[in-house]
Amino acid sequence: MRGACAGAYDGRVTDAVTHPHAQTTYQVRFDWGRPGAVRIGAGADIVVWVDVLGGSDDGAPTALFAELAQAEFVEGGLTDAAIVAARVLDLQVQLGRRVFVAVVASGDPERPADDGAEPAGLRFSVEDLLGAGAVIDALAAVGLDFCSPEAAASCAAFTGLRGAVAHLATASAGARELVAAGVATADIRRAATVDPNAELRMLRPYPA
């Protein structure tokens, strides 16, 4: 069924760290920000970085390249989820085996009062949750539906709110912050709408 992440545990694991937060028993995993990428990215073949409105300016995900040296990195979200899913299928063909996918919602770094200071933490971002869910839903639609509970919940958020995604993304706290900074609402809406002309946003190809 489209959009349903499911599948009983069948014993598939990677060679990655087996801490429960790593979600290594699942083919499709989900977490937040750079710390989450490190948790679920170990052993992943491809990392999908989701920053729907471009609000993250903390240097991720390129800062993760060295730590997750084994993985391909792409950006994905509401505009191009199907393209990301197609790339994952292509990578499976290229490698001749099942691939493991880490979907990471960027979230928004919390800035302290001193703008020059390091981010104080990570703020939940509804648009990134929905963007990650769109990617996970697209993966399920092409047969990659062995999801962690975390990934399944993100997917369910997207599928359950599919008809309201553009409104939610443009009305979110992150969107309002951008509008206050002078970004046009139309530009924000485009970031939350499927783009039929979108191309894969490759950050780093699969290491040779």
Buried (B, 14 or more C-beta within 10 A) or exposed (E): EEBBBEBEEEEEEBEBEEEEEBBBBBBBBBBBBBEBBBBBBBBBBBBBBBBBBBBBEBEBBEEBBEEBEEBBBBBBBBBBBBBBBBBBBEBBEEEEEEBBBBBBBBBBBEBEEEEEEEBEEBBEBBBBBBBBBBBBBBBBBBEBBBBBEBBBBBBBBBBEBEEEBBEBBBBBBBBEEBBEEEBEEEEBBBBBBBEEEBEEBEBBEBEE
